[in-house]
Structure formats: C-alpha cells, structure tokens
Amino acid sequence: MLQTARAQTQTTLEFGIYRDGDNNLDTSQAVTLRQALESSRRDPRIEFTVEDTTSAGTGELRTDAFTLRNGGVGEANIEPAHDMASEQNLARFVARTLDDAERSGAKETWIELTDHGAGDGGGLEADSTKHIMRMPQIAQAIADGVKLHAQEHPEDTGRTVDGVVANQCLMASLGFADALSHAGVKYLAASPETMVSPGVPSNVAEAIADASGRPHAMADALVHDVMDQRYGPGYEQWSPAAAFDVLDVRRSKIHTVERAVKTFNDAVAAHEHDRAAVSAIRADARSVDGMVRFPQAKPSMPWHADRPAIALYDAIAKDSRLDDTLRQDAIEAENAVGSLVLAHAETRSFAPFGGSDYTDAVGPTVHFPVTARQIDPWAPRVSETQNRFFNETDAAAAEGVVA
C-alpha cells in the first residue's frame, strides 16, 4: 500500500511550518500560511505540514495542526494552545512532519521555524510562557524528532530533516549551523541580520522542490525568492531581509570550520601579552560592524558582537601589523567559513533599517566581542556563548584577550 501511495502522489518535498504566533507577530506572519496554500496549489509535488499557534483575531490562543496539498487544507486538529517554545513540542512536530513525509513518499523533508529569533541566543519566543527556546535546544529538538520518528517507524529509519529555513532574525550564525549539523541537518537557509515580518515567503518550498538533488541551484533560487519578495502596497513596499544565505552544514564541512576557527582562536589567545597585536586585532574587529545595524539599535543589544565571520577573518588576514602565522590562520578560517555558503545576497542600502549598508554581511556570523559588555550582555536569560561551537573552538580564550 505504501509503495502504491508513493507512486500516486509523487511527492518531492514535505515542508513543515512551525509557526509560533504567541506574540506580536501573529497577524503579520500569518501571511506565510496563505503563501503556503498558494504554493501547494501551484506545485502538487509539495505537501505542507503545519502547526500554527495563533489567536486568529479572536484574542484567544489555540493551536491548529493540518496539512496543505493541491491548494486544499487537510483534516485539521484544533487544540488548546501549545507551548511553541517547548523542546518537546518541537520534537513532536518534527516527528509528525517526518511521518507525513513517509506517508507521502517525499524525497526531502525541510522544516521552517517561524517567529522571533535571537541568533545564538535562541528563538521561538512565546509571550504566554515568557521564554524562548535556546539555540542548542532547537537543534536537539530536531534530533529528538528524527529519533522519535525512527522509533515509531523502524521501516523508515533513514529519513531525516534535510534542511531548516529560519524565518526568524539573526539565525545565520556559526553556532546555529554547527548545532544543526550535529543534529543531522544538511542545509540552513537564514539571515545573519534582523528581518522584517512576514519574512521568508513560503514559495521557497517551490525552489527546493524544483532543484531537488542540486544544492547550488536550489540555494540560488531560494535566496532569489527571499530577496526579491516585496510586502506592502505601492511605494510603501518593503523586502523581508537585508541579507540572506543558504549554508551547507553537513558534518564534513562544519568539522573543517570547527578546526580552522579553533586554530585561529588559539592563535589569538597566544598573543595575550603582545599589546600591539591585541590592539590591532581589536581594531580589525571593530572595523567590521556587528549585526543589528539600524538607528534604533540599543548599545546593550548583544548582537553587536555577532560579526560577519568572513569579513572579520578577512580584515585580520590583511593586517600587516600582525605576524604571518596569525594572518594565515585567519585566511584558513575565512576559507573554511566561505566553503559553507552555497548562495548569498545582500543589499547595499536596506530602507527598513535606515538605509544601513550590509555589503560585508556575506555568510554566517560569529560571536566576537571586543569589549566586556559585548561578551554575553543578556545572560543568563539569553546567552550567545552557552553552546557547543563556542566551547569546541576555544572562543572564550580568544575573547578573553580582545574583550
């Protein structure tokens, strides 16, 4: 029966949308579900698995779970509001999406996380529970969901989450890429900067389905769809992102980045007693603006220390004041990070953010503070340093020198 169903449906992509409307984005980001319905009508190869926590204009939260296919809505389960910032809830959703992927015979499974994001600090912020899901827990929940599906469906143990779309701010970071890689995810589509809701259009699922098995073509089309999207009427239109990337986060790629960044961080730490070198490194880092580049950004916001990694390492590599070993280590780190970027686009002047320049915002960010205030200003509630990548790359040793 399963083989017959696969032959009939010929599904290419199961695309899960996990939308947390338990906050001020409920109304604006609901647009993504209408987009998904339209995409399912245009492309019968795509099925959407949706979990949507929303007030739907009623003032009372609820959670709707349903599928979208061929322009129609499958049977919906309407329940009291789920805690969308719960690791266990996300794991169950991932498992359900994989269950649907097996049923539909999908070749690939992607999930989209739709809500506020805080980069390495986490995301999926829920007002009613007054917390967000920390970044390591997001990745762990995805891994747990894959395991749950395999336990309940031993005939389908090879199925995983192939890619994650972060329809959230600041999630194109080395920390998140590393965490997802350890969870078995192959691709991350995300912005290194803040985004403007509704954010990523759901038609990116069509780009993924169209180029299934061709990563570079998929990534190019996905980034194009995001950066060309416009919301709003007439002259008031805005685009959702100042910059957007698709990253290859397979373990072999990320392992190379881990080693290269650790070598660089250790080289920085070795200059602890060289005042001239420390001053030069700090100046190079300051020359690369951190994220949250808009006029309303407060100095206390932690993401000012989240600098585009490629631009940061490039600035240090080109600094003739530094010794050749450190500069070569910076080049190796730059090249390793650059190898993750399948596709990228950025804007020289992003109108919604006061016309801020993002031309160096290529690829993922790395947490590289240059003052003590930037190390982890909102910890313990929000921490950008309590993660595997930070620890594995000796980041604390490097920041102890330059910050």
C-alpha positions in Angstrom: 0.0 0.0 0.0 2.8 2.4 0.9 4.5 1.9 -2.5 1.2 2.5 -4.3 0.7 5.7 -2.4 4.1 6.9 -3.3 3.6 6.2 -6.9 0.3 8.1 -6.9 1.5 11.2 -5.0 5.0 11.6 -6.5 5.8 14.0 -3.7 9.1 15.7 -3.9 9.1 17.7 -0.7 7.5 17.6 2.7 7.7 21.1 4.1 6.9 21.6 7.8 5.9 25.0 9.0 6.2 25.5 12.8 4.6 28.9 13.4 4.6 30.5 16.8 2.0 33.2 16.8 2.1 33.6 20.6 3.4 37.2 20.3 3.2 40.4 18.3 4.0 38.6 15.0 0.8 36.6 15.0 -1.1 38.7 12.5 1.7 39.7 10.2 3.4 36.3 9.9 0.0 34.6 9.2 0.7 35.6 5.6 3.2 32.8 5.3 0.3 30.2 5.6 -1.7 31.9 2.8 1.5 31.8 0.7 1.9 28.1 1.5 -1.6 27.3 0.4 -1.0 29.0 -2.9 2.3 27.2 -3.3 0.6 23.9 -2.7 -1.9 24.8 -5.5 0.9 25.7 -7.9 3.1 22.7 -7.2 1.4 19.3 -6.4 4.9 17.9 -5.6 4.8 19.8 -2.3 2.9 19.0 0.9 3.0 21.3 3.8 2.7 20.0 7.4 1.7 22.9 9.6 1.5 23.6 13.3 0.2 27.1 13.9 -0.4 28.6 17.3 -2.5 31.7 16.8 -5.3 33.8 18.2 -6.6 34.1 14.6 -8.1 37.5 15.6 -10.2 36.1 18.4 -7.9 37.1 21.3 -7.8 33.5 22.5 -4.8 31.4 21.6 -5.2 27.9 20.0 -3.1 25.5 18.0 -4.1 24.3 14.6 -2.4 21.3 13.1 -3.1 20.4 9.4 -1.7 19.7 6.0 -1.8 21.7 2.8 -1.8 20.0 -0.6 -3.1 20.8 -4.1 -4.5 24.1 -2.8 -6.6 22.4 -0.1 -6.5 22.0 3.6 -6.4 18.5 5.1 -8.2 17.5 8.2 -7.3 20.0 11.0 -6.9 19.3 14.7 -7.7 22.3 16.8 -6.3 22.1 20.4 -5.6 24.4 23.3 -2.5 26.5 22.7 0.7 24.5 22.7 3.9 25.9 24.2 5.8 26.6 21.0 9.0 27.4 23.0 9.0 23.8 24.3 11.7 21.5 23.1 9.3 18.5 23.4 6.6 20.2 21.4 9.0 21.0 18.5 10.3 17.4 18.6 6.8 16.1 18.3 6.2 18.4 15.3 9.4 17.3 13.6 8.3 13.6 14.1 4.9 14.4 12.7 6.4 16.1 9.6 8.6 13.0 9.0 5.6 10.8 9.5 3.8 12.8 6.8 6.9 12.6 4.6 6.9 8.8 4.8 3.2 8.6 4.0 3.5 11.0 1.0 6.7 9.4 -0.2 8.6 12.7 -0.1 12.2 12.7 -1.3 13.2 15.5 1.0 12.0 16.9 4.3 12.5 20.5 5.4 11.1 22.5 8.3 10.6 26.2 8.7 10.8 27.9 12.1 8.6 31.0 12.0 8.8 33.5 14.9 11.2 35.9 16.6 14.8 34.8 16.5 17.9 35.8 18.6 20.7 34.2 16.8 22.9 32.0 19.1 20.6 33.2 21.9 17.8 31.1 20.5 14.4 31.8 19.1 10.7 30.7 19.0 9.7 33.3 21.6 6.4 32.8 23.3 4.7 35.5 25.3 2.4 33.4 27.3 5.2 31.2 28.7 7.6 34.2 28.8 10.6 32.4 27.4 12.4 31.4 24.2 13.9 28.1 23.1 17.6 28.3 23.4 19.6 27.6 20.3 21.1 24.3 21.4 17.7 23.1 22.4 16.2 23.9 19.0 18.8 21.7 17.3 18.3 19.0 19.9 14.6 19.1 19.4 15.1 18.4 15.7 17.4 15.5 16.5 14.9 14.2 19.0 12.1 14.4 16.5 14.1 12.4 14.0 14.7 9.7 16.7 11.0 9.7 17.6 10.0 9.1 14.0 12.6 6.3 13.7 11.4 4.6 16.9 7.7 4.7 15.8 8.5 3.8 12.1 11.5 1.4 12.1 10.9 0.8 8.4 11.8 4.4 7.7 14.9 5.0 9.9 16.9 6.6 7.2 14.6 9.7 6.9 16.0 12.9 8.4 15.4 16.6 8.3 17.3 17.7 5.2 17.1 21.4 5.7 15.9 24.2 8.0 14.5 27.5 6.9 14.8 30.1 9.8 12.1 32.6 9.2 13.5 34.4 12.3 16.1 37.1 12.8 19.8 36.6 13.1 19.8 32.8 12.7 22.6 32.5 10.0 25.3 32.0 12.7 28.1 29.6 13.0 26.7 28.5 16.3 23.4 27.5 14.9 24.9 26.0 11.8 27.2 23.9 14.0 24.3 22.8 16.2 22.1 21.8 13.3 25.0 19.9 11.7 25.3 17.8 14.8 21.5 17.1 14.5 22.0 15.7 11.0 20.7 18.7 9.1 22.4 19.3 5.7 21.2 22.9 4.9 20.4 26.1 6.7 18.6 28.9 5.0 18.7 32.0 7.2 19.6 35.7 7.5 22.5 36.9 9.5 20.6 40.1 10.3 17.2 41.1 11.7 14.4 40.5 9.3 11.0 42.3 8.6 7.9 40.3 9.2 6.3 38.3 7.4 9.8 37.4 6.4 10.7 34.4 4.2 8.0 33.7 1.6 6.6 30.1 1.6 7.2 29.8 -2.1 10.8 28.9 -1.2 9.4 25.4 -1.0 9.0 25.5 -4.7 12.6 26.4 -5.2 13.6 23.5 -3.1 11.3 21.0 -4.9 12.4 22.3 -8.4 16.1 21.7 -7.7 15.9 18.6 -5.5 19.3 16.9 -5.6 21.0 20.1 -7.0 22.2 22.1 -3.9 23.7 25.1 -5.7 20.7 25.5 -8.0 18.3 25.1 -5.0 20.2 27.6 -2.9 20.4 30.2 -5.7 16.7 30.0 -6.3 15.8 30.1 -2.6 17.9 33.2 -1.9 16.5 34.9 -5.1 12.9 34.2 -3.9 13.6 35.8 -0.5 15.5 38.8 -1.7 13.0 39.6 -4.5 10.0 39.3 -2.2 8.0 42.5 -1.6 5.3 43.2 1.0 3.0 46.1 1.4 1.3 48.5 -1.1 2.9 50.7 -3.7 5.7 53.0 -2.7 5.5 51.6 0.9 6.7 48.2 -0.1 9.4 46.5 1.8 11.6 43.4 1.4 12.0 40.9 4.2 15.8 40.7 4.6 18.9 42.8 4.3 20.9 39.7 3.7 20.1 36.0 3.2 22.2 32.8 2.9 21.8 29.1 2.2 24.6 27.3 4.1 25.9 23.7 3.6 26.1 22.4 7.1 27.0 18.8 6.5 29.3 17.4 9.2 32.4 17.3 6.9 32.0 21.0 6.1 31.3 22.0 9.7 34.1 19.9 11.1 36.6 21.8 8.9 35.2 25.1 10.2 35.4 23.9 13.8 39.1 23.1 13.3 40.0 26.2 11.5 38.2 28.6 13.9 39.7 26.8 16.9 43.2 27.2 15.4 42.6 30.9 14.8 41.1 31.4 18.3 44.1 29.7 19.9 46.5 31.9 17.9 44.7 35.0 19.1 44.9 33.7 22.7 48.6 33.1 22.3 49.1 36.9 21.8 47.7 37.7 25.2 50.9 39.5 26.3 51.5 41.2 22.9 49.8 44.6 23.4 50.4 45.8 19.8 48.9 42.6 18.4 45.9 42.7 20.7 45.2 46.3 19.8 45.4 45.5 16.1 43.1 42.6 16.3 40.6 44.6 18.4 40.7 47.4 15.8 40.2 45.0 12.9 37.2 43.5 14.6 35.7 47.0 15.4 36.1 47.8 11.7 33.6 45.1 10.9 30.2 46.2 12.2 28.2 43.7 14.2 24.6 42.8 13.3 21.5 44.8 14.3 22.6 47.7 12.1 19.8 50.1 12.4 19.2 53.5 14.0 17.0 52.2 16.8 19.5 49.6 17.9 20.4 50.0 21.6 24.1 49.7 22.7 23.0 46.9 25.2 21.8 44.6 22.4 24.1 41.5 22.4 24.1 41.1 18.6 26.6 44.0 18.0 29.3 41.4 18.7 27.9 39.0 16.1 30.1 40.0 13.2 30.1 38.5 9.6 32.7 35.8 10.0 34.2 36.0 6.5 34.6 39.8 6.8 36.1 39.6 10.3 38.7 37.0 9.4 39.5 38.8 6.1 40.2 42.0 7.9 42.6 40.3 10.3 44.2 38.4 7.5 45.0 41.6 5.6 46.5 43.4 8.6 50.3 43.7 8.0 50.8 44.7 11.7 50.2 41.0 12.6 52.5 38.1 12.3 52.3 35.8 9.3 51.1 32.8 11.4 48.1 34.6 12.8 47.2 36.1 9.4 47.4 32.6 7.7 45.2 31.2 10.4 42.7 33.9 9.7 42.8 33.0 6.0 42.2 29.4 6.8 39.2 30.3 9.0 37.9 32.6 6.3 38.2 30.0 3.6 36.5 27.3 5.8 33.6 29.5 6.5 33.3 30.6 2.9 33.0 27.0 1.8 29.7 26.7 3.7 28.0 29.4 1.6 26.0 27.8 -1.2 24.2 31.1 -2.1 24.1 34.6 -0.7 22.7 38.0 -1.4 22.8 41.3 0.5 21.8 44.9 0.0 24.0 48.0 0.0 21.2 50.0 1.5 18.3 48.4 3.3 15.5 51.0 3.6 13.6 49.5 6.5 16.7 49.7 8.6 17.5 53.3 7.9 19.4 52.6 4.7 22.1 50.6 6.6 24.9 49.0 4.5 25.2 45.2 4.5 27.6 44.7 1.7 30.0 42.8 4.0 27.2 40.6 5.5 28.2 37.6 3.5 27.8 34.2 5.1 27.2 33.4 8.8 28.1 35.5 11.8 30.5 34.6 14.6 30.3 35.9 18.2 33.5 38.0 18.5 33.2 40.7 21.2 35.7 43.5 21.7 34.5 44.8 25.0 33.5 43.1 28.2 29.9 44.4 27.7 29.6 42.5 24.4 30.6 39.1 25.8 27.1 38.0 26.9 25.1 41.1 28.0 21.8 39.4 28.5 22.9 36.2 30.2 21.7 34.1 31.8 18.2 34.7 30.3 19.7 35.0 26.8 23.2 33.6 26.2 25.2 33.5 22.9 28.1 31.7 24.5 26.5 28.6 26.0 26.7 26.4 23.0 28.9 23.6 21.5 30.5 25.7 18.8 31.7 28.3 21.3 33.2 25.7 23.5 34.7 23.5 20.8 36.5 26.4 19.2 38.1 27.9 22.3 36.2 31.1 21.8 36.4 32.1 25.4 40.2 32.1 25.2 40.2 34.4 22.3 37.6 36.8 23.7 39.5 36.9 27.0 42.3 38.6 25.1 40.5 41.1 22.8 37.5 41.9 25.0 
